[in-house]
Amino acid sequence: MSLSERSSAASKRPRVSIVGSHSATEQLRQLIETIAHSNSTALITGESGTGKELVAQALHAHGPRANGPFVPINCGAIPRELIESELFGHRKGAFTGAFNHRVGRFELAEGGTLFLDEIGDLPLDMQVKLLRVLQERRILPVGADSEVPIDVRVVAATHKDLEAEVSAGRFREDLYYRINVLPVATTPLRERAEDVVDLLTHYAAHHAQGGMVALTFTDRMLDLLTAYDWPGNVRELSNLMDRLSTLFPGQCVDLDTVPTFMLPSGLARLQSQQLGGAVVKTFKTAGRTQVPSQAP
């Protein structure tokens, strides 16, 4: 997708909503509204699955760069030898295999937001180069003779304790202070159980199969889901709603509707406890019971 196409797509992107009624969630929404209009770097911290990228998208969508591109990159998912080229781009012939000129993520994010996910996984040598870019607002593509000015807001995120990483010598202190201008913390789902029902409703609607109404739940199934501590946080909840929406499209899901083996282990134990030690082995779909050919 070209830069102009990215910008056009961004202009049609809906504003991002942060779902939940817990006080921590409300405070997060207020913080996003407050700092979205800033051009300063923001650092989002929190456990995996707590919605750090969603927060980054909200900062972008609610700010003056909303019509520009939102470009994410996972710093821990790019091979070490390719990360510089991914971020800054390269010129043809810059290294073996560089057959064409390539634009990096910084240039792709021009006029918008660059989301550096898992910045704590960035190698130390790249941390030095990133620090210089944030200070100078210029990049040097690999193999280029001259720098390229950039107009990008940088939002970073990590599940790591970066202060501890600094103390251990794995993260540069100067870069930490440079990216931590506007700190944003996400809260684990186990600490905001009041949000679970809102999130279940949201993701049941999001994952509803084409033409089907969203899943609903009996009171005792809601009791089960709100009693669970969700170690995978919102990502785990969303994935479960996707699974149940596929297995039981449009149904009202009860405590004994879902086979035990289709639930996360912790949730399966709670289900068994609430059913008096019983294990659900069959599917109950559309008024009929189906016995699976084999458990996965």
Helices and strands as residue ranges (DSSP letters): H 3-11, H 23-35, E 42-45, H 52-61, E 70-74, H 83-88, H 105-108, E 113-117, G 119-121, H 124-136, E 138-139, E 148-149, E 153-158, H 162-167, H 173-179, E 182-185, G 189-191, G 193-195, H 196-206, E 216-217, H 219-227, H 233-247, E 252-253, G 260-262, H 265-274, E 283-285, E 288-290
